[in-house]
Amino acid sequence: MRWRNLRWLSLLLVGVFATLGLSLGPVNAQQVKAEDAFCTVSSGPLADPIQGRSYGDPHIQTYDGLSYAFHLVGEFDLTQNQSGNFKVQARQKRLASNNNLSLNSAVAMQVCGHRVAIYAQDIPDRGNTVTWIDGVPTSVSEATALPGGGEIQRVHNDEYAVIWPSGDQVIVRFITVGGDRFVNIMPTLSRAHRGTLIGLLGDYNGNPNNDLRGRDGTTVPPRILL
């Protein structure tokens, strides 16, 4: 599938930009609805999950299979549900050795009322702890439980899985490019969330042709992303 360059579309897509970015605070407990599918404890592992990806410099692959290049700088909403109890934001930063490329330097997630952030660069306290929970640096050796359910697992030295109570997860894999560390971000979700998502990874409704939308909800057709 051909990659499409989206630099000139930055104004059209401003509606999916993260306005609060990685400073997004934890949701108040009363805002977490018990019926939220992401916050309902699952009885087993995900079966036949769907995956979206933001990887490399960065390339985006939506849940419905649309692939495009997104070489912008800033903080962007990759994916979320309507309640916001599942939300993933990426911070994209220029590569020091190549000003034409940007990569993911950090990721922030809302996990049923609590905030998880993983930093490849620009750690807030300038320390060495890359995983933060509700604004507090938290070292994860194997697995750390999150308040209210879910957990962070350290899968390998350079890979973490942030898991919601439902079993849905976001895989965060560290990479090194041009001597600097960045992350690939891979939400891996149950197919039961079909049609309930928004963001740069699309709405997961089975149609890749309407995955990208402007602030007013207008669809940006793939044919103009050349």
N, C-alpha and C positions, 0 to 999 in steps of 0.2 A: 504494500500500500504506500502511495506517495505521501511524503511529509509535506505539510503546508506551513508556510511561514506566516506568523500572526503579528509581526511587529506593528504593522499599520493599523491593526484592529484594537490597539490598546484603549482607545476612547470608547469604542463600541462595547467593550467588555468591562468597563469600569464598574458596572453593577455587581460583578462577582469579585471585585477586589476586596480584600479584608480591610475594613475600616478601623478595627481595633487591634489587629495584628497579634503579635506574640505577647502583648501586655494584657490580653483578654483575661478578665478575672473569673474566679469560680462562680458558677451559678448558685443562687440561694437554694437551700434544700427544698423549699416549698414549690420551686419551679420544676422540679423533677416529677413528672407524671408517672404513676405506677403502671399505666397502660402502655407506656412507651416501649416499643418492641426491643430497642437496644438496651433497655434497662431491666428487662425481664430475664431472670436467670435461666439459662439453657440446661437441658438435661443431658446433653451430649455434644460432641464436636460438630462443626459445620459439615454438612453433606453437599458436595458439588457446589462450592462457593464460586462467586464471580469476583474478578479482580480488576481494579483500575490502577494506573501507574503514572507517576511523575518521576522521570529518571533521566540521568545524563544531563544534557545541557539546556534546559530540560526538554525532553520529549514527553508528550502527554498521550496516554491511551485511555479512552473513556471505557466505562462499563459496557457500552454497546459496540465497542470496537473501532470508533473513530480515532485516528492517529494524527497528531499535528505537533509542530515545534512551537515553543512558547518562550522566546528568549528575552523576556522582560525582567526588570528589576523591581522588587517591592514585596509586598505581602499579599497573598491571594487565597481565596477560599477554594480549596480543591473539591471538597464534598461535605454535605451535611444533610440531616433530615430536618423536617419542619420544626420540631421542638427545640433543636439545637443541642440535645443530649448526645448526639453524634455529630461532631464537627471536626474537620481537619483543615488546618491552614499551613501554607508553605511560605517560607521566606526565601526569596531568590536574590542572589548576589553575584556581581560580576566576577569573573575569573581574573585574578591579578595579572596573569601572563597573557590574557587575550580579552580585550575589552568588548569583543563581539559576542562573547559567550557568557551566559549566566547559569548558575546551578543552585540547587537547594542547600542553603546553609543552616536551616533550622526548620523544625515542624512543631506546631502546637495543636493540641487536641482537647476537646471537651468530652469527658467520659462521665456521663450521667451526673453532672453537677460538680465535677472536679476537673482541674486543668492539668494536663501533662504536656511538658515541653521537652524536646530533645534537640540539643545544639551540637552542630559540627564546628561552628565558629561563633565568636562574639558571645561567649557565656557571660551572663549578666554580672556575676561577681568576679569575673576574670580568673576563676578557679579551673579545676580539672573535672568537676562532676558534670557530665553531659545530660543527665536526666533530672528533671525538676517536677515536683508535684505541688500544685497550689502555691507556686512561687518560692518553694523551698528546695534547695539542692538535695537530691536523694540518691545515694549510691545503690545500684542494683547489681548484685553479684549473680543471682540465679533468677529469683522471682520476688516481687514485692507487691503485696495486696494494696488495692486502691480503696479509699473510704467509700462505702456504699456498694461495693462489688467491683469486679474486674481486677486486672492486675497488669503489671509490666513484667515481661520475661526477657531475660538476656539469653538469646538463642545461641549466639556465638560471640566472640570478642567484638565483632563489628556489626552485630545485628540484634535488634530488639523487636519484640512484639508487644504492642499495647492492645489489651484485650478487654472488650466490654462484657458486662454480665451475660449478654446474649450469646457470647462466643465469637461475635464479629471482631475483627482485629485489623490493626494497621501495622504492617511490617516496615521497619525503618532500618535501612542498610547503609553503613558508612562506606564511602568510596574516597579515593585520593586522586585528584586531578591537578596537574600543574604544581604539585607540592602542597596543595591545600586540601583540607577535608570537607566533604560535602555529604549529602544523604540522598538516597533513592527512597521514595515513599510509595507504598503499595497497599492501599485499603483492600481487604479481602473479606467479602461480605456474603451473608445468606441471600439466596435468590428471592426470599420472602420480602425483601425490601424493594422489589421492582416497582418503579413508578413513584417512589417517595423521596427521591434525592435531588439535590440541586448542586451546582458548582461547576468548576472546570472539567470534572470527570463525567459530567453529563447527568441526565435524569434517570438513566437505566429504565427506559420504557420499551426497549427492543428496537428503537429506531435511531441509528447514528446520525441521521440527517437533521435532527433538531437538538443535538447535544449542546450547542453553543447559543447563548442568548444574551442580548444586551440588557441594560438596566430596565428598559420598558417592557421586557419580555419578548421582544422581537427576535425571531430565530435568525441566526447567521448561517445561510446555507453552505454546505461544504464546497459547492462549485465555485464560490468566490474566494476560497481560502487558498488560492494558487500563488 
